[in-house]
Amino acid sequence: MTEVRGRTPRVVSLVPSLTEAVAVTAPGLLVGATDWCSHPAGLDVARIGGTKNPDVPAVLALRPDLVLANEEENRAADLDALRAGGAEVLVTEIRTLDQGLTALGDVLAACGAPRRPRWLAEAEEAWAAVEPVADGGVTAVVPIWRRPWMVLGRDTFAGDLLARLGVRNLYAGHPERYPKVPLGELTGARPRLVVLPDEPYRFTAADGPEAFPGTAAALVDGRMLTWYGPSLARAPRVLARELRAALR
């Protein structure tokens, strides 16, 4: 970020995970965030639209010193428009836990956070100590949407977290990152487990498990599985508990 002298930097975040990370670490830096930025609770900043459809003029009107974005969550056209309007945009690419932890440190430093937060060290420690949820690991499919069914494929942050917990995604080698796969193919793959997060599609006990009869179903906290931020310190404990409960 261009150096800011004599005043607090002004940051706009287009990524819910990064919004939480900055707001928790350095309150007062954020001046804008998307409508989907739900954490921390009670965040009082200007709302500038969605991750896929931000109000570019509204962002520029906030006079940000830095706009935080992600190559997967935000559209290149919107980021180009922000740059054309004079905004500095930091774009993260996060497809593994290690990338996430590194990017969080870089983002917070770029925002002018005074020090590396304790929660980031706690997240590193928690994941370094993680143990598989089942001896020998467990095969799984991981839907993220239905109508049509979509699952985690290759090179995803959530897939990497699950792999560290001993869950082998049967579609990790798929050429697409989020492939559409017919339900018959998913059930025919005969996974031991189906992992059903509550975001982006809100799978529930009554909406999801019934499509996989005879397969253990783990309903998991989608924020713990897909967000890179303060929740990472709790995520291995929460996810392991939810996965083990399904495998009993």
Secondary structure, DSSP 8 states (H G I E B T S, - for coil): -----SS---EEES-HHHHHHHHHHSTT-EEEE-TT---STT--SEE-B-SSSB-HHHHHHT--SEEEEETTTS-HHHHHHHHHTT--EEEE---SHHHHHHHHHHHHHHHT-SS--HHHHHHHHHHHT---SSTT-EEEE-EEETTTTEE--SS-HHHHHHHHTTEEETTTT-SSSS-B--HHHHHHT--SEEEEESSSS--BTTBSGGGSTTSEEEEE-HHHHH--SGGGGTHHHHHHHHHHHHH-
